[in-house]
Amino acid sequence: MYLSDLLPATISWQPAPGDLVLLGAVEADLPVVETVLATLPAKARGQVFVEVDSAAGIRELAAPGRVCVTWLRRDLGQSLRGAVEAWLGEMLPVDLEREHRVYGWVSGDRAAQLLTNA
C-alpha cells in the first residue's frame, strides 16, 4: 500500500528531508492528518493545528516527538487560519543568511506546498 492510496490525490504529500512540516485541519479532515502523521519519519519536526467545535472533539493523535499537536477550539474563539498565519510568521522569518523551509497542507487548500522565506 502506498501513501497515495490513502490520501486524496490533490494533497500529494512529499516533503524533502529536513523540511519543517505544517498540517492544519478542521475536524472533518482528521483522517488526512492521521495518515500523514503515520508516514512521517521519527526525526520529523513541525506543527499540527486541528480546529474543533469544543473540548469534546479533542483526542489523542500519535505524532513524532518533535511534531507538536495543538487543538484549537471554536467555542473559545480560536481559529485555524489565525494559528497557521501566526506560526508561519514565526517560522519563515526574513533572514538573508539561510533559507527557512516549511512544507505544509491546510484544510481547504488544494495541495500540499513548500513555503520558504527566500
Secondary structure, 3 states (H helix, E strand, C coil): CCHHHHCCCCCCCCCCCCCEEEEEEEHHHHHHHHHHHHHCCCCCEEEEEEEECCHHHCCCCCCCCEEEEEEEEHHHCCCHHHHHHHHHHHHCCCCCCCCCEEEEEECCCCCCEEEECC
